[in-house]
Amino acid sequence: MGKIHPETGEVLHRDVRPIEYTYKEQKIIVDQPGWYPTEGDEGIFNRQDMKVASKALEIMKERHQRYLKENNFEVGDVAFA
């Protein structure tokens, strides 16, 4: 049984599709579960589905922090990144 998209009226079906998320010039593609139309990628996600997106964001933030830490140079009282 499908769900009806609240804006388009299309029938949605449970699926997992590759979705690209970005954070500060980083990109990550994850297999995002959700309710999707047959054509297109305008999905609807519940709280459980969004855990995948949250984890992707967490990974990108950690990578960004690691990059900043690894590329931080200090000279006296002044720090350069």
C-alpha positions in Angstrom: 0.0 0.0 0.0 1.4 3.4 -0.9 1.1 6.8 0.5 -0.3 9.9 -1.2 2.0 12.9 -1.7 0.4 15.9 0.1 1.3 18.4 -2.6 1.2 16.5 -5.9 -1.3 13.7 -5.1 1.1 11.1 -6.6 1.2 7.7 -5.1 4.4 7.1 -3.2 6.1 3.8 -2.5 8.7 2.7 0.1 12.2 2.7 -1.5 15.8 3.3 -0.9 17.5 5.7 -3.3 20.9 7.4 -3.5 20.7 11.0 -2.3 23.6 13.5 -2.2 24.0 15.7 0.8 26.5 18.6 1.1 28.2 20.4 4.0 30.8 23.1 3.6 31.9 22.0 0.1 31.9 18.3 1.1 29.5 15.9 -0.6 28.4 12.5 0.5 25.9 10.1 -1.2 23.9 7.8 1.0 21.2 5.2 0.4 18.2 7.2 1.8 15.1 5.3 2.7 11.8 7.1 2.2 8.5 7.3 0.4 9.2 8.1 -3.3 7.1 8.6 -6.5 7.7 6.3 -9.4 9.3 9.1 -11.3 11.5 11.7 -9.8 13.2 12.0 -6.4 10.9 14.2 -4.4 10.6 11.8 -1.4 8.9 12.2 1.9 10.9 11.0 5.0 9.8 10.1 8.5 11.9 10.5 11.6 13.5 7.1 11.3 14.4 7.8 7.6 16.1 11.1 8.6 18.5 9.2 10.9 20.4 8.3 7.7 20.7 12.0 6.7 21.7 13.0 10.3 24.5 10.4 10.3 25.7 11.7 6.9 25.8 15.2 8.3 27.6 14.0 11.4 30.3 12.3 9.3 30.8 15.4 7.2 31.1 17.6 10.3 33.7 15.3 11.8 35.7 15.3 8.5 35.6 19.1 8.4 36.8 19.4 12.0 39.6 16.9 11.4 40.6 18.9 8.3 40.7 22.2 10.3 42.7 20.6 13.0 45.2 19.0 10.6 45.7 22.2 8.7 46.0 24.6 11.6 49.4 26.3 12.0 50.3 28.4 15.0 52.9 31.1 15.0 53.3 32.8 18.4 49.9 34.0 19.5 48.4 33.9 16.0 46.9 30.8 14.4 46.6 30.3 10.7 44.3 27.8 9.0 
